[in-house]
Amino acid sequence: MKRMISIGLLLLGLFVQEASAQRKKTSGRKPNIILIYADDLGVGEVGAYGQQKIATPHLDQLAAQGMKFSNFYTSTPVCAPARCMLMTGRHGGHSYIRGNYEMGGFADSLEGGQMPLPENTLTIARMLKSAGYKTGAIGKWGLGMHYNTGNPNDQGFDYFYGYYDQKQSHNFYPSHLWENGRYDTLRNPPMYVHTPLQPASATDKDFEQFTGKEYAIDKMTGKALEFIRKNGDQPFFLYLPYTLPHVSLQAPDSAVQAYVGKFNEQPYYGNNGYAAAKYPLSTYAAMITYLDSQVGIVMEAIRKAGLDGETVVLFSSDNGATFNGGVQAAFFNSAAGLRGLKMDLYEGGIREPLIVRWPGKIPAGSTSGLISAQYDLLATFAEMAGIAVPENDGISLLPEMKGNPRQTARREYLYFEYPEKGGQLAIRMGKWKAVKTGLKQDITRPWELYDLDADPAEQHNVAAAHPGLIPRFDAIVKKEHRPAHIREWEFLDVKWPKDTK
């Protein structure tokens, strides 16, 4: 923990030193927007959402100073498509990327990323850049490499630092990160984090092989502070998709030791994927607390730069907590009692935190039960920037955030579809949640129906008692689904044209 604090103070000290000449505030300027995006963070893993075992003081403070959403969703319960949905304002039935379509391999020489965004995609970054914003993305991209159409520098971002390939991000002590298409070599030994250990013979040295000298998260936060320092005299959009707490279970020893002894835990030997960890519960808790500490460092930097009142800070995550890599979601109540985890369209896989802070604009300590989703953020940011909202699937949440719910556009439902883990559909319509699973095996599978007001954990299927709702759900699917551009992602009854030679 001392190392975590000292690194933060060092980064902040450098930031304050370089930003000592305070900028004059410009009245009426467009607000800065910082979106901090966690990776595989369950809705119940933040203190403000009920977490009891893991400390998240900075996020709790963020919620106390702003608004907390209680019915907020990702559109897709896994990494790459969630990021595509977020960036493009499209739900799972319209999004170009709908699954984790991997390209290349794990070795540095095979690094190939995921399926790239097509050329000239409308992204949040492109939209805000056209409105005069300086744009930066620091963290995990997952939407293409620097040499193809998915390059974030070609998708609206002036600056990028981090991982292009989400397979590389399984290692928090990588050999390199990327900065605007160029290698940034880190002082870490080569390692393959998917190497399991033998329980009968594993030593401390075996576990220590998964540590290095430079933690990727520290590098990211340093670049974030530099971006703020360089661009604070103009409106900026900073997207911070940190890789915490996605496995592998890796964190600085000082952060882990802060938890060691608090839990009854046994070593994880890598038998369920990702790096082995001597203290898996302590390491996972430490990773979330370390993420929280980065939020604190960024917030203090904004305050020191005199940008606090003109900066909107948002925090969310791409999908629910994971089920592998040594993570024990049930122990931490990661899904806050909800059903499902990552890769599920049940609530535990798609319900996410959303915390928003904007002093003087968003009432402190407020909450919202508005049913909303991450693809709403494109329209929300457009309204924040005072520009026309481009075509998208969302609504602006800004009136709700400002405490004016009557001015918030209304819609009848949220639509979800996910082609992986057997093919799944879900619709949230008021208190009703309709779900279908296993559609690749049986396209005629019936709807499950849950009353989330009475049954938030989705334990009692009441479809038989409400047959009148079923045709409505079928009509919504027919309206919202567009055929995927690759057959691998198509699991509904879509008529493909015959192959031509």
C-alpha positions as CSV (number, residue, x, y, z in Angstrom):
1,M,0.0,0.0,0.0
2,K,2.9,2.4,0.8
3,R,4.3,1.8,-2.7
4,M,0.9,2.5,-4.3
5,I,0.6,5.8,-2.4
6,S,4.2,6.8,-3.1
7,I,3.8,6.2,-6.9
8,G,0.6,8.2,-6.9
9,L,2.3,11.1,-5.0
10,L,5.3,11.0,-7.3
11,L,3.1,11.2,-10.4
12,L,0.9,13.9,-8.9
13,G,4.0,15.9,-7.8
14,L,5.4,15.8,-11.4
15,F,2.0,16.9,-12.7
16,V,1.7,19.8,-10.3
17,Q,5.3,20.9,-10.9
18,E,4.7,21.0,-14.7
19,A,1.3,22.7,-14.3
20,S,2.3,25.3,-11.8
21,A,1.2,28.1,-14.1
22,Q,-2.5,28.1,-13.5
23,R,-4.7,28.5,-16.5
24,K,-7.4,31.1,-16.5
25,K,-10.9,29.7,-16.6
26,T,-12.8,30.5,-19.7
27,S,-16.4,31.3,-18.9
28,G,-18.9,29.3,-21.0
29,R,-16.3,26.8,-22.3
30,K,-17.4,23.3,-23.1
31,P,-16.8,20.9,-20.2
32,N,-13.9,18.4,-20.1
33,I,-15.1,14.8,-20.1
34,I,-13.2,12.0,-18.4
35,L,-14.6,8.5,-18.8
36,I,-12.9,5.9,-16.5
37,Y,-13.8,2.4,-17.7
38,A,-13.0,-0.6,-15.6
39,D,-12.5,-4.1,-17.0
40,D,-14.7,-7.0,-15.7
41,L,-15.7,-5.1,-12.6
42,G,-18.9,-6.4,-11.1
43,V,-21.7,-4.0,-10.1
44,G,-21.3,-5.1,-6.4
45,E,-17.5,-4.5,-6.2
46,V,-17.6,-0.8,-5.3
47,G,-18.4,0.4,-1.8
48,A,-21.1,2.8,-3.1
49,Y,-22.9,-0.2,-4.5
50,G,-22.7,-2.4,-1.4
51,Q,-19.2,-3.9,-1.4
52,Q,-18.1,-4.8,2.1
53,K,-14.7,-6.5,1.8
54,I,-12.8,-4.3,-0.7
55,A,-11.9,-0.6,0.0
56,T,-12.9,1.9,-2.7
57,P,-12.8,5.2,-0.9
58,H,-12.2,7.4,-3.9
59,L,-15.1,5.9,-5.9
60,D,-17.3,6.2,-2.9
61,Q,-16.4,9.8,-2.6
62,L,-17.1,10.3,-6.3
63,A,-20.6,8.9,-5.7
64,A,-21.1,11.1,-2.6
65,Q,-20.2,14.2,-4.7
66,G,-22.2,13.2,-7.7
67,M,-24.9,10.9,-9.0
68,K,-25.1,7.1,-8.8
69,F,-27.2,5.1,-11.4
70,S,-28.8,1.9,-10.1
71,N,-30.3,0.6,-13.4
72,F,-27.4,1.1,-15.8
73,Y,-26.3,-1.5,-18.3
74,T,-23.6,-2.4,-20.7
75,S,-24.9,-3.6,-24.1
76,T,-22.8,-6.7,-24.4
77,P,-21.3,-8.8,-21.6
78,V,-17.8,-9.2,-22.9
79,C,-14.8,-6.9,-23.7
80,A,-14.5,-6.0,-27.4
81,P,-18.2,-5.6,-28.3
82,A,-18.9,-3.7,-25.1
83,R,-16.2,-1.2,-26.1
84,C,-17.5,-1.0,-29.7
85,M,-21.0,-0.3,-28.3
86,L,-19.7,2.3,-26.0
87,M,-17.7,4.1,-28.6
88,T,-20.3,4.0,-31.3
89,G,-23.6,4.5,-29.4
90,R,-25.1,1.3,-30.8
91,H,-26.8,-1.6,-29.0
92,G,-25.9,-5.3,-29.5
93,G,-28.3,-5.7,-32.5
94,H,-26.7,-2.9,-34.5
95,S,-23.1,-2.9,-33.3
96,Y,-20.5,-3.7,-35.9
97,I,-18.5,-5.8,-33.4
98,R,-20.6,-8.3,-31.5
99,G,-18.1,-10.7,-30.0
100,N,-14.4,-11.2,-29.1
101,Y,-13.2,-12.0,-32.6
102,E,-9.5,-12.7,-31.9
103,M,-6.7,-12.2,-34.5
104,G,-3.1,-13.2,-33.9
105,G,-1.8,-14.9,-30.8
106,F,-0.4,-14.2,-27.4
107,A,3.3,-13.9,-28.3
108,D,4.6,-10.5,-29.1
109,S,5.5,-11.7,-32.5
110,L,1.9,-12.8,-33.1
111,E,0.1,-9.7,-31.7
112,G,-2.9,-9.1,-33.9
113,G,-5.6,-7.6,-31.8
114,Q,-9.3,-8.1,-32.3
115,M,-11.6,-7.4,-35.3
116,P,-11.0,-3.7,-36.2
117,L,-13.6,-1.0,-36.4
118,P,-14.2,-0.1,-40.1
119,E,-12.8,3.0,-41.6
120,N,-14.5,6.3,-40.7
121,T,-16.7,4.8,-37.9
122,L,-18.7,7.4,-36.0
123,T,-17.1,7.3,-32.5
124,I,-17.5,9.4,-29.5
125,A,-13.9,10.6,-30.1
126,R,-14.5,11.6,-33.7
127,M,-17.7,13.4,-32.7
128,L,-16.1,15.4,-29.9
129,K,-12.9,16.1,-31.9
130,S,-15.1,17.7,-34.6
131,A,-16.6,19.9,-31.8
132,G,-13.1,21.2,-30.8
133,Y,-12.1,18.7,-28.2
134,K,-8.6,17.3,-27.8
135,T,-9.1,13.5,-27.5
136,G,-7.1,10.8,-25.8
137,A,-7.5,7.1,-25.0
138,I,-5.2,5.5,-22.4
139,G,-5.7,1.9,-21.5
140,K,-7.1,-1.1,-23.3
141,W,-8.5,-0.5,-26.8
142,G,-9.5,-3.9,-28.2
143,L,-10.9,-2.6,-31.5
144,G,-8.0,-3.0,-33.8
145,M,-4.3,-2.4,-34.3
146,H,-2.3,0.6,-35.3
147,Y,-1.8,-0.8,-38.8
148,N,-5.4,-1.4,-39.7
149,T,-8.7,0.6,-39.8
150,G,-9.2,0.1,-36.1
151,N,-6.2,2.3,-35.1
152,P,-7.6,4.7,-32.4
153,N,-5.6,7.5,-34.0
154,D,-7.7,7.0,-37.1
155,Q,-10.9,6.7,-35.2
156,G,-11.0,10.2,-33.6
157,F,-8.3,10.0,-30.9
158,D,-5.4,12.5,-31.1
159,Y,-3.5,10.4,-28.6
160,F,-3.3,6.7,-27.6
161,Y,-1.3,4.9,-25.0
162,G,-1.7,1.3,-23.8
163,Y,-2.7,-2.1,-25.1
164,Y,-4.2,-2.4,-28.6
165,D,-4.6,-6.2,-28.2
166,Q,-6.7,-7.4,-25.3
167,K,-4.8,-10.7,-25.2
168,Q,-1.7,-8.8,-24.3
169,S,-3.5,-7.1,-21.5
170,H,-3.8,-10.4,-19.7
171,N,-0.4,-9.5,-18.4
172,F,0.0,-6.4,-16.1
173,Y,3.8,-6.6,-16.5
174,P,4.0,-6.7,-20.3
175,S,7.2,-6.4,-22.4
176,H,5.7,-3.3,-24.0
177,L,2.8,-0.9,-24.4
178,W,2.0,1.2,-27.4
179,E,2.1,5.0,-27.9
180,N,0.6,6.4,-31.1
181,G,1.6,3.3,-33.0
182,R,5.1,3.0,-31.5
183,Y,6.6,0.5,-29.1
184,D,7.1,1.7,-25.5
185,T,9.4,-1.0,-24.1
186,L,8.9,-1.7,-20.4
187,R,11.5,-3.1,-18.0
188,N,9.8,-6.4,-17.5
189,P,11.0,-10.0,-18.1
190,P,9.3,-12.0,-20.8
191,M,6.5,-14.1,-19.3
192,Y,3.6,-16.2,-20.5
193,V,0.8,-15.7,-17.9
194,H,-1.2,-18.7,-19.0
195,T,1.4,-21.2,-17.6
196,P,-0.1,-23.2,-14.7
197,L,2.0,-24.3,-11.7
198,Q,2.1,-27.8,-10.2
199,P,0.5,-27.6,-6.7
200,A,2.7,-30.3,-5.2
201,S,6.0,-28.5,-6.2
202,A,5.2,-24.8,-6.6
203,T,7.5,-22.5,-4.6
204,D,7.4,-18.8,-3.9
205,K,9.8,-18.2,-6.8
206,D,7.4,-19.9,-9.1
207,F,4.7,-17.4,-8.1
208,E,7.1,-14.5,-8.4
209,Q,7.7,-15.2,-12.1
210,F,4.5,-13.4,-12.8
211,T,5.8,-10.0,-11.5
212,G,8.0,-7.4,-13.1
213,K,9.5,-4.0,-12.5
214,E,6.9,-1.7,-14.3
215,Y,3.2,-2.1,-13.6
216,A,1.2,-1.1,-16.7
217,I,-1.4,0.7,-14.6
218,D,1.2,3.1,-13.3
219,K,2.4,3.9,-16.8
220,M,-1.2,4.6,-17.9
221,T,-1.9,7.0,-15.0
222,G,1.4,8.8,-15.7
223,K,0.3,9.4,-19.3
224,A,-3.1,10.5,-18.2
225,L,-1.7,13.2,-16.0
226,E,0.5,14.3,-18.9
227,F,-2.5,14.5,-21.2
228,I,-4.4,16.6,-18.7
229,R,-1.4,18.9,-18.2
230,K,-0.9,19.4,-21.9
231,N,-4.5,19.9,-22.8
232,G,-6.1,21.7,-19.8
233,D,-6.4,25.0,-21.7
234,Q,-9.0,23.6,-24.1
235,P,-11.9,21.2,-23.8
236,F,-10.7,17.6,-23.8
237,F,-12.1,14.1,-23.8
238,L,-10.0,11.6,-21.9
239,Y,-11.1,7.9,-22.2
240,L,-9.4,5.8,-19.5
241,P,-10.2,2.1,-20.1
242,Y,-8.0,0.7,-17.3
243,T,-7.4,-3.1,-17.4
244,L,-8.2,-3.6,-13.7
245,P,-9.5,-5.9,-12.3
246,H,-9.5,-8.2,-15.4
247,V,-7.3,-11.3,-14.7
248,S,-4.4,-12.2,-14.6
249,L,-4.3,-11.7,-10.8
250,Q,-1.3,-9.4,-10.7
251,A,-0.8,-6.4,-8.4
252,P,2.2,-4.7,-6.7
253,D,3.2,-6.6,-3.6
254,S,2.6,-3.6,-1.3
255,A,-1.0,-3.4,-2.5
256,V,-1.5,-7.2,-2.0
257,Q,0.1,-7.2,1.5
258,A,-2.5,-4.7,2.6
259,Y,-5.1,-7.5,2.4
260,V,-3.1,-10.6,3.2
261,G,-4.4,-12.1,6.5
262,K,-7.9,-10.6,6.1
263,F,-9.2,-13.6,4.1
264,N,-9.1,-17.4,4.5
265,E,-7.5,-18.2,1.2
266,Q,-5.5,-20.8,-0.6
267,P,-3.1,-20.4,-3.5
268,Y,-4.4,-20.4,-7.1
269,Y,-2.2,-22.4,-9.4
270,G,-3.5,-21.3,-12.7
271,N,-5.7,-24.3,-13.3
272,N,-8.6,-22.2,-14.5
273,G,-6.6,-19.9,-16.9
274,Y,-4.3,-16.9,-16.4
275,A,-1.4,-16.4,-14.0
276,A,-1.1,-18.3,-10.7
277,A,-1.3,-16.2,-7.5
278,K,-0.3,-17.1,-4.0
279,Y,-2.9,-14.9,-2.4
280,P,-5.8,-14.8,-5.0
281,L,-8.4,-13.2,-2.8
282,S,-6.0,-10.5,-1.5
283,T,-4.7,-9.9,-5.0
284,Y,-8.1,-9.4,-6.5
285,A,-9.1,-7.0,-3.7
286,A,-5.8,-5.2,-4.2
287,M,-6.5,-4.8,-7.9
288,I,-9.8,-3.1,-7.3
289,T,-8.4,-0.9,-4.6
290,Y,-5.5,0.0,-6.9
291,L,-8.0,1.0,-9.6
292,D,-9.7,3.1,-7.0
293,S,-6.4,4.8,-6.1
294,Q,-5.9,5.8,-9.8
295,V,-9.3,7.5,-9.7
296,G,-8.1,9.5,-6.7
297,I,-4.9,10.5,-8.4
298,V,-6.7,11.7,-11.5
299,M,-9.3,13.6,-9.4
300,E,-6.5,15.3,-7.4
301,A,-4.7,16.3,-10.6
302,I,-7.9,17.9,-12.0
303,R,-8.3,19.8,-8.7
304,K,-4.7,21.0,-8.7
305,A,-5.0,22.2,-12.3
306,G,-8.0,24.3,-11.4
307,L,-10.3,22.3,-13.7
308,D,-12.5,20.7,-11.2
309,G,-15.7,22.8,-11.8
310,E,-15.5,22.4,-15.6
311,T,-14.8,18.7,-15.8
312,V,-17.3,15.8,-15.9
313,V,-16.0,12.6,-14.5
314,L,-17.8,9.3,-15.2
315,F,-17.0,5.8,-14.0
316,S,-18.3,2.5,-15.3
317,S,-17.2,-1.0,-16.4
318,D,-17.5,-3.1,-19.6
319,N,-19.3,-6.1,-18.2
320,G,-19.8,-8.1,-15.0
321,A,-17.2,-9.9,-12.9
322,T,-15.4,-12.9,-14.4
323,F,-15.8,-16.6,-13.7
324,N,-12.2,-17.8,-14.2
325,G,-8.5,-17.0,-13.5
326,G,-8.8,-17.5,-9.8
327,V,-11.5,-14.9,-9.2
328,Q,-14.1,-15.9,-6.6
329,A,-17.0,-13.7,-7.4
330,A,-19.3,-15.3,-4.9
331,F,-16.9,-14.6,-2.1
332,F,-17.0,-10.9,-2.8
333,N,-20.6,-10.8,-3.8
334,S,-19.4,-9.2,-7.0
335,A,-22.7,-9.3,-8.7
336,A,-24.5,-7.8,-5.7
337,G,-26.8,-10.9,-5.4
338,L,-27.8,-10.7,-9.1
339,R,-27.8,-13.7,-11.4
340,G,-25.0,-14.3,-13.9
341,L,-21.5,-13.1,-14.5
342,K,-19.4,-12.0,-17.5
343,M,-20.8,-13.5,-20.8
344,D,-24.3,-13.6,-19.4
345,L,-27.3,-11.5,-20.4
346,Y,-28.7,-12.0,-16.9
347,E,-28.4,-9.0,-14.7
348,G,-25.1,-9.9,-13.1
349,G,-23.4,-9.9,-16.5
350,I,-24.7,-6.6,-17.8
351,R,-25.8,-4.4,-14.8
352,E,-22.9,-2.0,-14.2
353,P,-22.1,0.9,-12.0
354,L,-22.4,4.4,-13.4
355,I,-21.1,7.3,-11.2
356,V,-21.1,10.8,-12.6
357,R,-19.6,13.9,-11.0
358,W,-19.8,17.5,-12.3
359,P,-19.7,20.1,-9.5
360,G,-22.4,22.7,-9.7
361,K,-24.3,20.8,-12.4
362,I,-25.0,17.3,-11.0
363,P,-26.5,17.3,-7.5
364,A,-24.2,15.8,-4.9
365,G,-25.2,12.5,-3.3
366,S,-28.0,12.0,-5.8
367,T,-29.2,8.7,-7.2
368,S,-31.1,7.7,-10.4
369,G,-33.1,4.6,-11.1
370,L,-33.4,5.5,-14.8
371,I,-33.1,2.4,-17.0
372,S,-30.2,3.3,-19.2
373,A,-27.2,1.9,-21.0
374,Q,-23.7,2.7,-22.1
375,Y,-24.7,3.4,-25.6
376,D,-26.6,6.4,-24.2
377,L,-23.2,8.1,-23.5
378,L,-22.6,9.2,-27.1
379,A,-25.9,11.3,-27.1
380,T,-25.1,12.4,-23.5
381,F,-21.7,13.7,-24.5
382,A,-23.1,15.4,-27.5
383,E,-25.5,17.4,-25.4
384,M,-22.7,18.2,-22.9
385,A,-20.6,19.6,-25.8
386,G,-23.6,21.6,-27.1
387,I,-23.6,19.9,-30.5
388,A,-26.2,18.1,-32.6
389,V,-26.7,14.4,-31.7
390,P,-25.7,12.1,-34.6
391,E,-27.8,9.0,-35.4
392,N,-27.4,6.5,-32.6
393,D,-29.4,4.1,-30.5
394,G,-29.3,6.0,-27.2
395,I,-30.8,9.0,-25.4
396,S,-29.1,11.8,-23.6
397,L,-28.8,11.2,-19.9
398,L,-27.8,14.8,-19.2
399,P,-31.2,16.0,-18.0
400,E,-31.4,13.1,-15.6
401,M,-27.9,13.8,-14.4
402,K,-28.8,17.4,-13.7
403,G,-31.9,16.5,-11.7
404,N,-34.4,17.2,-14.5
405,P,-35.9,13.8,-15.1
406,R,-39.0,15.2,-16.8
407,Q,-36.8,16.5,-19.6
408,T,-35.2,13.1,-20.2
409,A,-36.4,11.4,-23.4
410,R,-38.4,8.2,-22.7
411,R,-38.2,4.9,-24.4
412,E,-40.1,1.7,-24.1
413,Y,-37.2,-0.8,-23.7
414,L,-33.5,-1.7,-23.8
415,Y,-32.5,-4.3,-26.3
416,F,-29.6,-6.8,-25.9
417,E,-28.2,-9.6,-28.0
418,Y,-25.0,-11.6,-27.7
419,P,-23.9,-14.3,-30.1
420,E,-21.4,-16.0,-27.8
421,K,-22.0,-18.6,-25.0
422,G,-24.7,-20.2,-27.1
423,G,-26.5,-17.1,-28.5
424,Q,-28.5,-14.9,-26.1
425,L,-31.2,-12.3,-26.2
426,A,-32.6,-10.0,-23.5
427,I,-35.0,-7.1,-23.3
428,R,-35.6,-4.8,-20.4
429,M,-39.0,-3.2,-20.5
430,G,-40.0,-1.4,-17.4
431,K,-40.0,-3.9,-14.5
432,W,-39.9,-6.8,-17.0
433,K,-36.8,-8.6,-18.1
434,A,-37.1,-11.1,-20.9
435,V,-34.3,-13.5,-21.7
436,K,-33.5,-16.2,-24.2
437,T,-30.4,-18.4,-24.0
438,G,-29.0,-21.4,-26.1
439,L,-30.4,-20.1,-29.3
440,K,-27.6,-21.5,-31.5
441,Q,-28.7,-25.0,-30.3
442,D,-32.4,-24.3,-30.5
443,I,-33.8,-21.2,-32.2
444,T,-37.2,-22.0,-30.9
445,R,-36.2,-21.7,-27.2
446,P,-39.0,-19.8,-25.3
447,W,-38.7,-16.5,-23.5
448,E,-37.9,-16.5,-19.8
449,L,-39.6,-13.6,-18.1
450,Y,-38.7,-12.0,-14.8
451,D,-40.3,-9.2,-12.7
452,L,-37.2,-7.3,-11.6
453,D,-39.2,-5.3,-9.0
454,A,-40.2,-8.4,-7.2
455,D,-37.4,-10.7,-8.3
456,P,-34.2,-8.8,-9.0
457,A,-32.1,-12.0,-8.9
458,E,-34.1,-13.5,-11.8
459,Q,-35.0,-16.7,-9.9
460,H,-38.7,-17.1,-10.9
461,N,-39.7,-17.4,-14.5
462,V,-43.2,-16.0,-14.8
463,A,-43.6,-16.2,-18.6
464,A,-46.4,-18.7,-18.4
465,A,-48.4,-16.1,-16.3
466,H,-48.0,-13.3,-18.8
467,P,-48.4,-14.8,-22.3
468,G,-49.6,-11.5,-23.7
469,L,-46.1,-10.0,-23.4
470,I,-44.4,-12.6,-25.6
471,P,-45.6,-11.3,-29.0
472,R,-44.3,-7.9,-28.0
473,F,-40.8,-9.2,-27.3
474,D,-40.8,-11.1,-30.6
475,A,-41.7,-7.9,-32.4
476,I,-38.9,-6.0,-30.7
477,V,-36.3,-8.6,-31.8
478,K,-37.6,-8.4,-35.4
479,K,-37.3,-4.6,-35.3
480,E,-33.9,-4.2,-33.6
481,H,-31.9,-7.1,-35.1
482,R,-29.7,-6.4,-38.1
483,P,-27.9,-9.3,-39.6
484,A,-24.3,-9.5,-38.4
485,H,-21.6,-8.9,-41.0
486,I,-20.0,-12.3,-40.3
487,R,-21.9,-15.5,-40.0
488,E,-20.1,-16.6,-36.8
489,W,-22.1,-13.9,-35.0
490,E,-25.5,-14.7,-36.5
491,F,-27.7,-16.9,-34.4
492,L,-31.2,-15.7,-35.3
493,D,-33.4,-16.8,-38.2
494,V,-31.8,-14.6,-40.8
495,K,-31.9,-15.6,-44.5
496,W,-28.3,-15.3,-45.8
497,P,-27.9,-14.9,-49.6
498,K,-26.6,-17.9,-51.3
499,D,-22.8,-18.0,-51.8
500,T,-21.8,-17.0,-55.4
501,K,-18.7,-18.1,-57.2
